[in-house]
Amino acid sequence: MLVCALVCGAVVFPGLFISFKAVLRRLFPKWTDADVVCVSERLVSAVHGSLATAAGSIVVLSCKDVMNDNHWLVNAFVVFGVPYMTFDLYAMYLSHFHSQKSRGHIKDHSLQTVSAFLHKDWMLVLHHVALLSIFFPITVFFRRGLGDFFIGCFFITEFSSPFISIGKILIQLGLDDTNLHRLNGLAVLLTFFTCRILIFPFMYWTYGQQFGIPLFTGLSS
C-alpha cells in the first residue's frame, strides 16, 4: 500500500502542475511564464492542503483512543505527500527562476540562481526538508503505531493553506481590491487561528479527557 501511495503521489502532483500550466496558458495567453508557473504551483499547494485536511479529519474522527487507535490513512498520506514536498521544492525554484528572468535579472539556470532561491525562501525550504527528513521517518518507521490521532491533527493544520494560495492567486489576477479577496482574507484568519493555533489546546484537551488530566497539565504529562 505504501509503495502505491508513493507512486500515486509521484504521478498526481507533477501531473496536476503540468495540467494547470497547460490550462492557464490557454485561458490567459498574455500571461508570462512566471505568472503561469507561480499560479500553477499555488493551485497544486491548494489541492495538497485540501487533501491533507480531508485525510486528517477522517483520522481524527475515527480515533476514539488518541494513543492506540490506528487508521491506514496516516502512513499512506504521509508517503503520498513525500513526492509533493519534493516536487514543490522544484516548483518553488521554477517560480523563482521565471520571476527573476521576467525582470531581466537572470538569463538561465545556474548555481547562483539556486543559491539566490535558497537564500530568499530558506524558511520554506527548511520546512520542506524537515518534513522529509524528520517528520516522514518518525511517522512511518519509529512511532510503533502510536498517536495516529495527533498525526491527523497535524494534517488538519494545512486547512489554511488553500486560502493562502487562493489569496495569492487573486492578487495575481488583479483582484486584490475586491470583496472576494477580503472574504478570502477572513477565511485565512479563521482557518489559521482554529487549525494552526487552537488545534494544539484541542489535542491536549482530548488527551486529558481520555486520561482524566486537566487541560493546563496536559502538556506536562
C-alpha positions in Angstrom: 0.0 0.0 0.0 2.8 2.5 0.9 4.5 1.9 -2.5 1.2 2.5 -4.3 0.8 5.8 -2.3 4.3 6.8 -3.2 3.7 6.1 -6.9 0.4 7.9 -6.8 1.9 11.0 -5.3 4.7 10.9 -7.8 2.1 10.9 -10.6 -0.6 13.1 -9.2 1.3 16.3 -8.1 3.6 16.7 -11.1 0.6 15.8 -13.3 -1.5 18.5 -11.7 1.2 21.0 -12.1 1.6 20.3 -15.8 -2.1 20.2 -16.4 -2.6 23.5 -14.6 0.1 25.1 -16.7 -1.5 23.9 -19.9 -4.9 25.2 -18.9 -3.7 28.6 -17.7 -1.7 29.1 -20.9 -5.0 28.7 -22.9 -7.1 30.8 -20.5 -4.5 33.6 -20.2 -2.4 33.6 -23.3 -0.9 37.0 -22.3 0.5 35.7 -19.1 4.2 35.3 -18.7 5.9 32.0 -17.8 6.4 33.5 -14.3 2.6 34.0 -13.9 1.7 30.6 -15.2 4.3 28.7 -13.1 3.5 30.7 -9.9 -0.3 30.2 -10.1 0.2 26.5 -11.1 2.4 25.9 -8.0 -0.1 27.6 -5.8 -3.0 25.6 -7.2 -1.2 22.4 -6.5 -0.4 23.6 -3.0 -4.2 24.3 -2.5 -5.0 20.8 -3.7 -2.5 19.2 -1.3 -3.7 21.3 1.6 -7.3 20.3 0.9 -6.4 16.6 0.7 -4.4 16.8 3.9 -7.3 18.4 5.7 -9.7 15.8 4.5 -7.4 12.9 5.5 -6.7 14.5 8.9 -10.4 15.0 9.6 -11.2 11.3 8.8 -8.4 10.1 11.0 -9.3 12.4 14.0 -13.0 11.4 13.8 -12.2 7.7 13.6 -9.7 7.6 16.6 -11.5 7.2 19.9 -8.3 6.2 21.7 -5.9 9.1 21.0 -2.8 7.0 21.6 -3.6 3.5 20.4 -6.2 3.7 17.6 -4.9 3.3 14.1 -6.0 4.4 10.7 -4.4 3.3 7.4 -4.7 6.9 6.0 -1.9 8.2 8.3 1.1 6.4 6.9 -0.5 6.3 3.4 -1.0 10.0 3.2 2.5 10.8 4.7 4.0 8.6 2.0 1.7 10.1 -0.6 2.9 13.6 0.4 6.6 12.8 0.0 6.5 13.4 -3.8 4.5 16.6 -3.2 7.1 18.0 -0.8 9.9 17.0 -3.1 8.3 18.4 -6.3 7.1 21.6 -4.5 10.7 22.5 -3.8 11.4 22.2 -7.6 8.2 24.1 -8.4 9.1 26.9 -6.0 12.5 27.1 -7.6 10.9 27.3 -11.1 8.6 30.1 -9.8 11.6 32.0 -8.5 13.6 31.4 -11.7 10.9 32.6 -14.1 10.1 35.6 -11.8 13.7 36.7 -11.9 14.0 36.0 -15.6 10.9 38.1 -16.4 12.5 41.0 -14.6 15.8 40.6 -16.6 17.9 39.7 -13.5 18.9 36.3 -14.9 19.0 34.5 -18.2 19.5 30.8 -17.4 19.7 28.3 -14.6 22.9 28.5 -12.6 24.3 27.7 -9.2 23.9 31.4 -8.4 20.2 31.2 -9.3 19.8 28.2 -7.0 21.7 30.0 -4.2 19.5 33.1 -4.6 16.4 30.9 -4.3 17.7 29.1 -1.2 18.6 32.5 0.4 15.2 34.1 -0.5 12.9 31.2 0.5 15.1 29.5 3.1 12.3 29.1 5.7 10.0 27.3 3.2 12.9 25.1 2.0 13.8 24.3 5.6 10.2 23.4 6.3 10.0 21.0 3.4 13.4 19.4 4.2 12.4 19.0 7.8 9.2 17.3 6.9 11.0 14.9 4.5 14.0 14.1 6.8 12.4 14.2 10.2 8.5 14.0 10.2 8.4 11.3 7.4 10.7 8.7 9.0 9.4 9.3 12.5 5.7 8.9 11.4 6.3 5.9 9.2 9.1 3.9 10.9 9.5 4.9 14.5 6.1 5.5 16.1 5.3 1.9 16.6 1.7 2.6 15.6 1.0 5.1 18.3 -0.6 8.6 18.1 -2.5 8.4 14.8 -4.9 10.9 16.3 -2.2 13.5 16.7 -0.8 13.0 13.2 -4.3 13.5 11.9 -4.4 16.8 13.8 -1.2 17.9 12.2 -2.7 17.1 8.8 -5.6 19.5 9.7 -3.2 22.4 10.2 -3.0 22.5 6.4 -6.6 23.8 6.2 -5.4 27.4 5.9 -3.0 26.6 3.0 -5.7 26.6 0.2 -7.0 30.0 1.3 -3.4 31.4 1.5 -2.8 30.1 -2.1 -6.2 31.5 -3.3 -5.3 34.9 -1.8 -2.0 35.0 -3.7 -3.8 33.9 -6.9 -6.4 36.6 -6.5 -3.6 39.2 -6.2 -2.0 37.7 -9.4 -5.3 38.2 -11.2 -5.5 41.8 -10.0 -8.5 41.1 -7.7 -6.8 42.2 -4.5 -9.2 45.1 -4.1 -12.4 43.1 -4.2 -14.9 41.6 -1.7 -13.8 38.1 -2.8 -10.2 38.9 -1.7 -11.5 40.3 1.6 -13.7 37.3 2.3 -10.7 35.0 1.5 -8.6 37.0 3.9 -11.1 36.5 6.6 -11.1 32.8 5.8 -7.3 32.8 6.1 -7.5 34.4 9.6 -10.2 32.0 10.8 -8.7 28.8 9.5 -5.2 29.8 10.6 -6.4 30.6 14.1 -8.6 27.5 14.5 -6.4 24.9 12.7 -2.9 26.2 13.5 -3.3 27.6 16.9 -6.4 26.2 18.7 -5.7 22.7 17.3 -2.9 22.3 20.0 -5.1 23.1 23.0 -7.7 20.8 21.4 -5.1 18.0 21.3 -4.1 18.5 24.9 -7.8 18.7 25.9 -8.7 15.5 24.1 -5.7 13.7 25.6 -6.7 14.9 29.0 -10.4 13.9 28.6 -9.3 10.3 27.9 -6.9 10.1 30.8 -8.6 12.4 33.3 -5.9 15.1 33.2 -6.9 18.8 33.4 -6.1 20.9 30.3 -3.4 23.0 31.9 -1.4 19.9 32.9 -2.0 18.0 29.6 1.3 19.3 28.1 3.5 18.4 31.1 2.1 14.9 31.2 
